[in-house]
Amino acid sequence: MACADALAGRSPTPGRVGEVLLGGGDPTARHVVLQLRLPRLLVALAAGACLGVAGLVLQSALRNPLAGPEVTGVTPGAVLGAVTATGLGLAGWESPAAVVAAACAGGFAGAGLLWLLAGRDRGDPAATAVHGVLVSAVLSGLTAMVLLVAPGELGSVVQWLVGTTEGRVWQHWHLLWPWALLWLTAAWLLTGPLTLLRCGDEQAAAAGLAAGRARVAALVCAVALTAGAVASVGALGFVGLLVPHLALAVAGADLRVALPCAALTGAAVVCGADAAAQLLSRLLAAALAADRLTLPVGALTTCLGAVLLLLVVRRAPGHTY
């Protein structure tokens, strides 16, 4: 997927890309490959890994197969935080660290709101999913209101609502990789407690685990991973919801194996979707006789994720979720 993403751009050709990677190539080709394509590729890989692991952590901590950053208020909250901070002049693309801080605050607020509304129904997957959809809808509505208040200033942040890897440069990568490494390591250290939480609070308590503290630590880790991804590429729909199911199907229930698999799967999904979005953009531009047309990768992941989710639901009609 990484090779496909590196070769999927409009120019230079795959042969010239290979020359640049081997140390040759003309200055224009070297600039396109090394300053534009390579950081975009790395950001897509890291963001996908963050979203995949965040989804698996959420589903394990909440014991809910429908718990993903997109439908638990985490992603909409992170988007709302980033957009609001930009509207107030506190953050922007020129200050990415402030965007991450604002996205983290919004993500924690969204997760906290869901936690409060779910109340005693937190152990019910269907009820938690319903509350998560409601919270996400409210936060998305607030984001739309913020955009309407100052459309001139916030027109460029619409990409946070859809999700895109377009225009990612080394600054985004230098900000994302330490954040991703820190919280991916934290998620790995939580594989033991998360495995116990998947078995239920009573079993976890019998094994000596403080379930409440472990769940809070897991939620903090998931929100931080989501916020870092959202601050870098925006809201990529359905990645954090469906990637954990793919990882568990491939690696099994042992989170020591499933969590790295979720990171690799998420990276591959986002990177592959980015390559497909670039190819589709070229085909659509040629079909519509447009000079340039860009299909956001988030639009592609949302459409494909919705189709896959529908197939999963239809194949499991006996489940209440």
C-alpha positions in Angstrom: 0.0 0.0 0.0 2.9 2.4 0.8 4.4 1.7 -2.6 1.0 2.2 -4.3 0.6 5.5 -2.5 4.1 6.7 -3.4 3.4 5.9 -7.1 -0.2 7.1 -7.4 0.4 10.8 -7.9 -0.1 12.6 -11.1 3.6 13.3 -11.7 6.4 12.3 -11.8 6.1 8.8 -13.4 6.8 5.6 -11.4 10.1 5.3 -13.2 11.2 8.7 -12.2 10.1 8.1 -8.6 12.3 5.0 -8.5 15.2 7.1 -9.7 14.7 9.6 -7.0 14.5 6.9 -4.3 17.8 5.5 -5.6 19.4 8.8 -5.2 19.1 10.3 -8.7 16.4 12.2 -10.6 16.1 15.9 -11.6 15.5 18.6 -9.0 11.8 18.9 -9.8 11.2 15.2 -9.4 13.2 15.1 -6.2 11.2 18.0 -4.8 7.9 16.3 -5.6 8.9 12.9 -4.2 10.9 13.9 -1.2 9.1 17.1 -0.1 5.5 16.2 -1.1 4.8 12.5 -1.6 7.1 11.1 1.1 5.7 13.2 4.0 2.2 12.6 2.8 2.8 8.9 2.7 4.3 8.8 6.2 1.5 11.0 7.7 -1.1 8.6 6.2 0.7 5.6 7.7 0.9 7.1 11.1 -2.6 8.5 11.2 -4.0 5.1 10.1 -2.1 3.3 12.8 -3.3 5.8 15.4 -7.0 5.4 14.4 -6.8 1.6 14.1 -5.3 1.2 17.6 -7.6 3.9 19.1 -10.6 1.9 17.8 -9.4 -1.4 19.2 -8.7 0.2 22.6 -12.1 1.8 22.8 -13.9 -1.4 21.8 -11.9 -3.4 24.4 -12.3 -0.9 27.2 -16.0 -0.4 26.6 -16.7 -4.0 25.6 -18.6 -2.6 22.7 -18.0 -3.8 19.1 -19.5 -0.5 17.8 -17.3 1.7 19.9 -15.1 3.7 17.5 -13.7 7.2 17.6 -16.3 8.2 15.0 -19.4 7.1 17.0 -18.3 7.7 20.6 -18.0 11.5 20.3 -14.2 11.4 20.2 -13.6 12.3 16.6 -16.4 14.9 16.3 -15.2 16.4 19.6 -11.6 16.6 18.3 -12.8 18.3 15.1 -14.9 20.7 17.1 -12.0 21.6 19.3 -9.7 22.2 16.3 -12.2 24.2 14.4 -13.2 26.3 17.5 -9.6 27.1 18.4 -8.9 28.1 14.8 -12.0 30.4 14.8 -10.8 32.0 18.0 -7.4 32.6 16.5 -5.7 30.3 19.1 -4.6 27.6 16.6 -4.2 27.0 12.9 -2.1 25.2 10.3 0.8 27.4 11.1 0.6 26.3 14.8 0.0 22.5 14.6 0.9 22.0 18.3 -2.0 24.2 19.3 -4.3 22.3 16.9 -3.3 19.0 18.7 -4.0 20.5 22.1 -7.4 21.8 21.0 -8.2 18.5 19.3 -7.3 16.6 22.5 -9.5 18.9 24.6 -12.4 18.4 22.3 -11.9 14.7 22.1 -11.9 14.4 25.9 -15.0 16.5 26.1 -16.8 14.3 23.6 -15.8 11.1 25.3 -16.8 12.6 28.7 -20.2 13.7 27.4 -20.9 10.1 26.2 -19.8 8.7 29.5 -22.2 10.9 31.4 -25.1 10.4 29.1 -24.7 6.6 28.9 -24.9 6.4 32.7 -25.9 2.9 33.8 -26.3 1.7 30.2 -22.5 1.8 29.7 -22.4 -2.0 29.7 -25.1 -2.3 27.0 -23.5 -2.1 23.5 -26.7 -1.1 21.8 -27.5 1.7 24.3 -23.9 3.0 24.2 -23.9 3.0 20.4 -27.2 5.0 20.4 -25.8 7.6 22.9 -22.6 7.8 20.9 -24.4 8.5 17.7 -26.5 11.2 19.4 -23.4 12.8 21.0 -21.5 12.7 17.7 -24.5 14.4 15.9 -24.7 17.1 18.5 -20.9 17.8 18.3 -21.1 17.8 14.5 -24.0 20.3 14.6 -21.9 22.6 16.9 -19.0 22.4 14.5 -21.4 23.5 11.6 -22.5 26.4 13.7 -19.0 27.5 14.3 -18.3 27.3 10.6 -21.4 29.5 9.9 -20.3 32.1 12.4 -17.0 32.9 10.6 -17.1 31.3 7.2 -14.4 33.5 5.7 -11.9 32.6 8.4 -12.8 28.9 8.7 -13.3 27.9 5.1 -9.9 26.2 5.0 -10.7 23.9 8.0 -13.5 22.1 6.2 -10.9 19.5 5.4 -11.0 18.5 9.1 -14.7 17.6 8.6 -14.0 15.2 5.8 -10.4 14.1 6.2 -7.6 14.5 3.7 -3.9 13.9 3.3 -3.6 16.6 0.6 -0.8 19.1 1.3 0.9 17.2 4.1 4.5 18.2 4.5 7.4 17.4 6.8 6.1 19.7 9.5 3.0 17.5 10.0 5.1 14.4 10.1 7.6 15.8 12.7 4.6 16.7 14.9 2.8 13.4 14.5 5.4 10.7 14.8 6.6 11.5 18.4 2.9 11.8 19.5 2.0 8.6 17.8 5.0 6.7 19.1 4.3 7.8 22.7 0.6 6.8 22.7 1.0 3.6 20.6 3.6 2.5 23.2 1.1 3.4 26.0 -1.5 1.3 24.2 0.9 -1.6 24.0 1.5 -1.4 27.8 -2.2 -1.5 28.4 -2.8 -4.8 26.5 -2.9 -6.8 29.8 -5.5 -4.6 31.5 -7.5 -4.3 28.2 -7.6 -8.1 27.9 -9.1 -8.3 31.4 -11.6 -5.6 30.7 -12.8 -7.5 27.6 -13.7 -10.3 30.0 -15.9 -8.1 32.2 -15.4 -5.9 35.3 -16.1 -8.8 37.7 -13.5 -11.0 36.2 -11.0 -8.1 36.0 -11.6 -7.3 39.7 -11.2 -10.9 40.6 -7.8 -10.8 38.9 -6.8 -7.8 41.0 -7.4 -5.1 38.4 -8.9 -1.7 39.3 -11.3 -1.7 36.3 -12.3 2.0 36.7 -8.8 3.3 36.6 -7.8 0.9 33.8 -10.7 2.0 31.7 -9.9 5.7 32.3 -6.3 5.1 31.2 -7.5 3.3 28.1 -9.9 6.1 27.2 -7.2 8.7 27.7 -4.9 6.7 25.4 -7.6 6.3 22.7 -8.6 10.0 22.8 -4.9 11.1 22.5 -4.3 8.8 19.5 -7.5 10.0 17.8 -6.7 13.7 18.5 -3.2 13.3 17.0 -4.7 11.7 13.8 -7.5 14.3 13.5 -5.1 17.2 14.0 -3.0 15.8 11.1 -5.5 14.5 8.6 -8.9 15.4 9.8 -11.8 13.0 10.5 -11.3 9.8 8.4 -14.7 8.1 8.7 -15.0 4.4 9.8 -11.3 3.7 10.0 -11.3 3.4 13.8 -14.6 1.5 13.8 -13.9 -1.3 11.2 -10.1 -1.7 11.4 -10.3 -3.4 14.9 -12.7 -6.0 13.5 -10.3 -6.8 10.6 -7.4 -7.0 13.1 -9.2 -9.3 15.4 -10.3 -11.5 12.5 -6.7 -11.8 11.3 -4.7 -11.9 14.6 -7.2 -13.4 17.1 -8.3 -12.2 20.5 -4.8 -11.9 22.0 -4.4 -8.1 22.2 -0.6 -8.5 22.4 -0.8 -9.6 18.7 -4.1 -7.9 17.7 -3.0 -4.4 18.7 0.1 -4.3 16.5 -2.0 -5.9 13.8 -4.6 -3.1 14.2 -1.8 -0.5 13.8 -0.5 -2.2 10.6 -4.0 -2.7 9.2 -5.0 0.9 9.9 -1.9 2.2 8.3 -2.5 0.0 5.2 -6.2 1.0 5.0 -5.5 4.8 5.1 -2.5 4.5 2.8 -4.4 2.4 0.3 -7.4 4.7 0.4 -5.1 7.6 -0.2 -3.6 5.9 -3.3 -7.1 5.0 -4.5 -8.3 8.6 -4.0 -5.5 10.0 -6.0 -6.1 7.5 -8.9 -9.9 8.3 -8.8 -9.2 12.0 -8.8 -7.1 11.6 -12.0 -9.9 9.6 -13.6 -12.6 12.0 -12.6 -10.6 15.0 -13.8 -10.1 13.3 -17.2 -13.8 12.3 -17.5 -15.1 15.8 -16.5 -12.4 17.6 -18.5 -11.4 19.4 -15.3 -7.9 20.9 -14.9 -7.6 19.5 -11.4 -10.0 17.6 -9.2 -9.1 16.3 -5.7 -11.1 13.5 -4.0 -10.5 13.7 -0.2 -9.4 10.3 1.2 -11.9 10.8 4.0 -14.8 10.7 1.6 -13.5 7.4 0.2 -13.0 5.8 3.6 -16.5 6.9 4.7 -18.2 5.4 1.6 -16.3 2.1 1.7 -16.7 1.9 5.5 -20.4 2.3 5.3 -20.7 -0.4 2.7 -18.5 -2.8 4.8 -20.5 -2.0 8.0 -23.7 -2.8 6.2 -22.3 -6.1 5.0 -21.2 -7.0 8.5 -24.6 -6.2 9.9 -26.5 -8.2 7.2 -24.2 -11.2 7.8 -25.0 -11.1 11.6 -28.8 -10.5 11.8 -29.1 -12.2 15.2 -27.0 -9.6 17.0 -28.7 -6.8 18.8 -26.1 -4.3 17.6 
